[in-house]
């Protein structure tokens, strides 16, 4: 299950742009210039409370003796059950490739922020392969020359990322026309609903909402207040403007993914609709109800005990329902859309596998990356941890198609309206600001059109700042 976490303001966040330098031109993107980047690295390390000497152990000590020349180090962000399954796959890879020894180290963080990865890139002390790069971070790292382009490796292996992967993932891993990462897992976003509560509200439990109007009606019918106006049950609370904007026909960048379009009419319409829930329902009462019973990854989550009729979630909800509410009668449906909007929208993200440009064993790292992102390993991993496979061939396998929830989720991920992270280095800051705008409209009652207009101006300035940092003309591609 992906982790979600609140970001920090643009000027406070330790983003890749603060600690990495412009790449030297060249076919493969080049390595950062050590001379140009030394001051930047020292400043970043000082902020992190580390010395340059402390970078020596970041990538993990390599084996001494004969094995040292064939060992590669792989950093993962998974832990617990997922780590154990991935370790089994690494063991299988090592048995099948006697000339390579892959060693996996976890960089799991409860905050979801891989600070150690940023420091490693800044100092050039990286492992040989890592899946500790979030989808929204990939473009920032790629444009600063710290990642190995994979096009030549893919071509030599007879692979084509655009053809093999879901549309959202293919979009995410392609930066400036070159592929910089591959994926082993992804997720779908949709709405789960309680069929019993639909039936009690006079709704057809076998026909979930397809339009925004139908969703609004279902939310109203399933919301229940007590005699003193207290909220007893929540029908629905829209969240994640980032995805809903696509359902309303909006977009966050122009077609080339170069220029921000925060004030796109579809984005405005989506936020105005979301803000209407703030006026129609007291969202603080909904927050209080949710905090009373806990999150939906706990046994007392409001969705499982009938206190919330609809819940925006992902394919992991199936495991939670089996664990916490095995007798629950429930279903799922894609994000509804208004007339003229997009149907079947989902956001596709997750962890991206990359080869750092500083890796000294790129051929061996590619061998592991290639092996992990082919259908057998993807199928084995996703089926056991309960994630959707981003690889089309794996998604067609019977192990996913025989399960109604995974068949539905896989169809969303492979659909035409599967949107990955825009391949633009300002996206991490942009998406944090989208969340703040959403909260200001829904909880603060501020005007959606003005909020998004202000966001547009801020992101144009952020783009100009990033272009200056990268040495790219402000009118050019970022």
Secondary structure, 3 states (H helix, E strand, C coil): CCCCCCCCCCCCCCCHHHHCCCECCCCCCCCECHHHHHHHHHHHHHHHCCCHHHHHHCCCCCCCCHHHHCEEEEEECCCHHHHHHHHHHHHHHHHHCCCCEEEEEECCCCCCCCHHHHHHHHHCCCCCEEEEEEHHHHHHHHCCCCECCCHHHHHHCCCCHHHHECHHHHHHHEECCEECCECCCECCCEEEEEHHHHHHCCCCCCCCCCEHHHHHHHHHHHCEECCCCCEEEECCCCCCHHHHHHHCCCCCECCCCCCECCCCHHHHHHHHHHHHHHHHCCHHHHHHHHHHHCCCCCCCCCCCCCCECEEEECCCHHHHHHHHCCCCCEEEECECECCCCCCCEEECCCEEEECECCCCCHHHHHHHHHHHCCHHHHHHHHHHHCCECCEHHHHCCHHHHCCHHHHHHHHHHHCCCEECCCCCCCHHHHHHHHHHHHHHHHCCCCCHHHHHHHHHHHHHHHHHHHHHHHCCCCCCCC
